[in-house]
Amino acid sequence: MARRIPSLNALRAFEAAGRHGQMTLAAGELNVTHSAVSRQVKHLEAVLGVKLFEGPKNALRLTEAGRALLPGLTTAFDQIDVAVRLVADTEEGPLDVSCLGTFSMRWLIPRLHRFKAAHRAIEVRLTASDNPVDLARDGFDVAIRVGAGPWPEGAEVVRLLAEHVGPVLAPRLARKASANFSGIPVLHTRTRIHAWADWFFRTGRTPPPAAGTEYEHFYFMLEAATAGLGVCIAPWPLVADDILAGRLVAPHGFVESGQDYVALRRKRPHRKSALFCEWLRAEANLFAAQHPVG
């Protein structure tokens, strides 16, 4: 049975107007005039036989029918956008990147200006996440993760950096610390609850520190360590700048964690993600050369 779908232009105009709550804003998004959006919405109302907006022109409100229609259209247009980007192969437009939040803030974002300067037509859109990724399902072009694998099937794996970890703390706190940090507040994060135990195992040091303050996000824990609130286990790429600047010290250095930072992309022609991953690899090599593990 053939689908009976109203004009896509009319549906798109209504979806934008309903989402923004103003036809003027919808017109700006769609790069058409206010009157064009209004005509398309009226056409859709005539086809459906219901009113989709009510109230004065300067304070439009969705009707019950409009509220019922809008969510489905927004989801549908989002899915169309993802499907189109899955097959598009251009060197311009948005590039959706999923990245570990703290790695994004402390390593990736400070370097992104160099990618933008080299590829001005590509808009990198970052989403913070450390969850397992399905590139096709989630609609991301590239995902940056840390781990030992196995990585998702159908993904090209671009190795960036071997991870090295070690305890770090503020210099003024380090002056009071013993070799095993007894008497120093110990900091943990929920995302790596076993970091201390792993470090003690890899270095052969004993005993592991007692339970201490736990932070929800890795970034909070690093900020707490920088502020002198305790000692934490941190990866070298995330604290290299702080150590070089003297904000943190690493009295026992860093050891390999057995994990790697990697970029994941779909195994198919896609120039934007290929350019981005090539740039990531070059930046990682530059970082490793300029910041040898302490």
C-alpha positions as CSV (number, residue, x, y, z in Angstrom):
1,M,0.0,0.0,0.0
2,A,1.5,3.4,-1.1
3,R,2.2,5.9,1.7
4,R,0.1,9.0,1.7
5,I,2.6,11.6,2.9
6,P,2.0,15.3,2.6
7,S,4.6,17.6,1.0
8,L,8.0,17.2,2.7
9,N,8.5,21.0,2.4
10,A,5.3,21.5,4.3
11,L,6.2,19.0,7.0
12,R,9.7,20.5,7.3
13,A,8.3,24.0,7.6
14,F,5.9,22.9,10.4
15,E,8.5,20.9,12.2
16,A,10.9,23.9,12.3
17,A,8.2,26.3,13.3
18,G,6.9,24.0,16.0
19,R,10.4,23.3,17.4
20,H,11.4,26.9,17.5
21,G,8.0,28.2,18.5
22,Q,8.3,31.0,16.0
23,M,7.9,31.1,12.2
24,T,10.5,33.8,11.9
25,L,13.2,31.5,13.5
26,A,12.0,28.6,11.3
27,A,12.4,30.8,8.3
28,G,15.9,31.6,9.3
29,E,16.8,27.9,9.8
30,L,15.3,26.9,6.4
31,N,16.7,30.0,4.6
32,V,13.3,31.0,3.3
33,T,10.9,33.9,4.1
34,H,8.4,34.1,7.0
35,S,5.6,34.1,4.5
36,A,6.9,30.9,2.8
37,V,6.8,29.1,6.1
38,S,3.3,30.4,6.9
39,R,2.1,29.2,3.5
40,Q,3.5,25.8,3.9
41,V,2.0,25.4,7.4
42,K,-1.4,26.5,6.1
43,H,-1.1,24.0,3.2
44,L,-0.3,21.2,5.6
45,E,-3.3,22.2,7.8
46,A,-5.6,22.1,4.7
47,V,-4.2,18.6,3.7
48,L,-4.6,17.2,7.2
49,G,-7.9,18.9,7.9
50,V,-6.8,20.2,11.4
51,K,-5.3,23.3,12.9
52,L,-1.7,22.9,14.0
53,F,-1.2,26.3,15.6
54,E,-3.5,28.6,17.5
55,G,-3.3,32.0,19.1
56,P,-2.2,35.4,17.7
57,K,0.6,35.6,15.2
58,N,3.1,37.0,17.7
59,A,2.4,34.2,20.2
60,L,1.5,31.0,18.3
61,R,0.9,27.8,20.3
62,L,0.7,24.3,19.1
63,T,-2.7,22.8,19.1
64,E,-3.3,19.3,20.5
65,A,-2.9,18.0,16.9
66,G,0.3,20.0,16.5
67,R,1.7,18.6,19.7
68,A,0.9,15.1,18.6
69,L,2.5,15.5,15.2
70,L,5.7,17.4,16.1
71,P,7.8,14.7,18.0
72,G,7.4,12.1,15.3
73,L,8.5,14.6,12.6
74,T,11.5,15.7,14.6
75,T,12.6,12.1,15.0
76,A,12.0,11.3,11.3
77,F,14.0,14.3,10.1
78,D,16.8,13.4,12.5
79,Q,16.9,9.9,11.1
80,I,16.9,11.3,7.5
81,D,19.8,13.5,8.5
82,V,21.7,10.5,9.9
83,A,21.0,8.3,6.9
84,V,22.1,11.0,4.4
85,R,25.4,11.6,6.3
86,L,26.1,7.8,6.4
87,V,26.4,7.7,2.6
88,A,27.6,11.3,1.9
89,D,31.3,11.6,0.9
90,T,32.3,15.2,0.9
91,E,35.0,17.5,2.4
92,E,32.6,20.0,3.8
93,G,29.7,20.2,6.3
94,P,29.3,18.7,9.8
95,L,31.5,15.9,11.2
96,D,30.0,14.3,14.3
97,V,32.6,13.1,16.8
98,S,32.0,11.3,20.0
99,C,34.9,11.7,22.5
100,L,35.7,11.0,26.1
101,G,34.7,14.1,28.0
102,T,38.0,14.8,29.9
103,F,40.2,13.8,26.8
104,S,38.1,16.2,24.8
105,M,38.5,19.1,27.2
106,R,42.2,18.6,28.1
107,W,43.7,17.2,24.8
108,L,41.4,17.5,21.8
109,I,39.8,20.9,22.1
110,P,43.0,22.8,22.7
111,R,44.3,21.4,19.4
112,L,41.1,21.7,17.2
113,H,42.0,25.2,16.0
114,R,44.7,23.6,13.8
115,F,42.3,21.2,12.1
116,K,39.8,24.1,11.6
117,A,42.6,26.2,10.0
118,A,43.4,23.4,7.6
119,H,39.8,22.4,6.8
120,R,37.6,25.4,7.1
121,A,34.6,23.8,5.4
122,I,34.3,21.0,8.0
123,E,32.4,21.7,11.2
124,V,33.5,19.4,14.0
125,R,30.5,18.7,16.3
126,L,31.7,17.1,19.6
127,T,29.6,14.9,21.9
128,A,31.1,13.8,25.2
129,S,30.7,10.1,26.0
130,D,32.6,7.1,27.2
131,N,29.9,4.6,26.5
132,P,30.4,1.7,24.0
133,V,29.7,3.1,20.5
134,D,27.9,1.7,17.5
135,L,28.9,4.1,14.7
136,A,26.0,3.2,12.4
137,R,23.3,3.2,15.1
138,D,24.6,6.3,16.9
139,G,25.2,8.3,13.8
140,F,28.8,9.4,14.7
141,D,31.4,9.7,12.0
142,V,34.3,9.2,14.5
143,A,34.5,8.0,18.1
144,I,37.6,8.5,20.3
145,R,37.9,5.9,23.1
146,V,40.4,4.4,25.4
147,G,40.6,0.7,26.1
148,A,42.3,-2.6,25.2
149,G,39.6,-3.8,22.7
150,P,38.0,-5.7,21.2
151,W,36.6,-2.7,19.2
152,P,33.2,-2.7,17.3
153,E,32.9,-4.8,14.2
154,G,33.0,-2.8,11.0
155,A,35.1,0.0,12.6
156,E,38.5,1.0,11.3
157,V,40.8,1.5,14.4
158,V,43.3,4.3,14.3
159,R,45.7,4.0,17.2
160,L,46.6,7.4,18.7
161,L,48.5,7.0,22.0
162,A,49.5,4.2,24.4
163,E,48.1,5.1,27.7
164,H,50.5,5.6,30.7
165,V,49.1,6.3,34.1
166,G,50.5,7.4,37.5
167,P,49.7,9.2,40.7
168,V,49.6,13.0,40.5
169,L,49.1,15.7,43.1
170,A,49.7,19.3,43.8
171,P,53.4,20.3,44.6
172,R,52.5,21.6,48.1
173,L,50.8,18.3,49.0
174,A,53.7,16.3,47.5
175,R,56.1,17.8,49.9
176,K,54.2,16.2,52.8
177,A,53.6,12.8,51.1
178,S,55.3,9.6,51.9
179,A,56.3,7.0,49.3
180,N,52.9,5.2,49.6
181,F,50.9,8.4,50.2
182,S,49.8,7.4,53.7
183,G,48.0,10.3,55.3
184,I,47.3,11.9,52.0
185,P,43.6,12.1,50.8
186,V,43.1,9.6,48.0
187,L,40.9,10.6,45.1
188,H,38.8,8.3,42.9
189,T,36.4,8.6,40.0
190,R,33.4,6.4,39.2
191,T,34.6,5.9,35.6
192,R,37.8,4.2,36.7
193,I,37.0,2.8,40.1
194,H,39.9,0.3,40.0
195,A,42.6,2.7,38.9
196,W,44.5,2.6,42.2
197,A,44.4,-1.2,42.5
198,D,45.6,-1.5,38.8
199,W,48.5,0.9,39.4
200,F,49.6,-0.9,42.6
201,F,49.4,-4.3,40.7
202,R,51.5,-3.0,37.8
203,T,54.1,-1.3,39.9
204,G,54.3,-4.0,42.7
205,R,53.7,-1.4,45.4
206,T,51.7,-2.2,48.5
207,P,49.4,-1.7,50.2
208,P,46.7,0.0,48.1
209,P,45.4,3.2,49.7
210,A,42.3,3.3,51.8
211,A,39.0,4.4,50.4
212,G,38.8,8.2,49.8
213,T,36.8,10.8,48.0
214,E,34.9,9.7,44.9
215,Y,34.0,12.0,42.1
216,E,31.4,11.4,39.4
217,H,33.5,12.8,36.5
218,F,37.2,12.4,35.8
219,Y,37.6,16.1,35.1
220,F,36.3,16.9,38.7
221,M,38.9,14.6,40.2
222,L,41.7,16.2,38.2
223,E,40.6,19.6,39.3
224,A,40.5,18.4,42.9
225,A,44.0,17.1,42.6
226,T,45.2,20.4,41.1
227,A,43.6,22.3,44.0
228,G,45.5,20.2,46.5
229,L,42.6,18.1,47.8
230,G,44.4,14.8,47.3
231,V,46.3,12.4,45.1
232,C,44.8,10.6,42.1
233,I,45.7,8.2,39.3
234,A,45.7,10.0,36.0
235,P,46.8,9.3,32.3
236,W,49.8,11.2,31.0
237,P,48.0,12.9,28.0
238,L,45.4,14.5,30.4
239,V,48.0,15.9,32.9
240,A,51.1,16.5,30.8
241,D,50.4,20.3,30.5
242,D,49.7,20.6,34.2
243,I,53.0,18.8,35.1
244,L,55.1,20.8,32.7
245,A,53.5,24.0,34.1
246,G,54.2,22.9,37.7
247,R,50.6,22.7,38.7
248,L,50.9,18.9,39.4
249,V,53.8,16.6,40.1
250,A,54.1,12.8,39.5
251,P,56.6,11.5,42.1
252,H,56.5,7.9,40.8
253,G,56.3,8.6,37.1
254,F,54.0,6.8,34.7
255,V,53.6,3.1,33.7
256,E,51.7,1.6,30.8
257,S,48.1,0.8,31.6
258,G,47.6,-1.8,28.9
259,Q,45.1,0.5,27.1
260,D,45.3,2.7,24.0
261,Y,43.6,5.9,22.9
262,V,42.0,5.1,19.5
263,A,39.9,6.8,16.9
264,L,37.1,4.6,15.4
265,R,35.6,5.2,12.0
266,R,33.4,3.3,9.6
267,K,35.3,1.2,7.0
268,R,33.9,3.0,3.9
269,P,34.9,6.0,1.8
270,H,34.3,9.1,3.8
271,R,36.7,11.9,3.2
272,K,35.8,14.1,6.2
273,S,36.3,11.3,8.8
274,A,39.5,10.2,7.0
275,L,40.9,13.7,7.1
276,F,40.0,14.0,10.7
277,C,41.6,10.7,11.7
278,E,44.7,11.5,9.7
279,W,45.0,14.8,11.6
280,L,44.4,13.1,14.9
281,R,47.2,10.6,14.3
282,A,49.6,13.4,13.3
283,E,48.6,15.4,16.4
284,A,49.2,12.3,18.6
285,N,52.6,11.7,17.1
286,L,53.5,15.4,17.6
287,F,52.3,15.2,21.2
288,A,54.3,12.0,21.9
289,A,57.5,13.6,20.4
290,Q,57.1,16.9,22.3
291,H,55.8,15.4,25.6
292,P,57.8,12.2,26.3
293,V,56.2,10.3,29.1
294,G,57.4,11.6,32.5
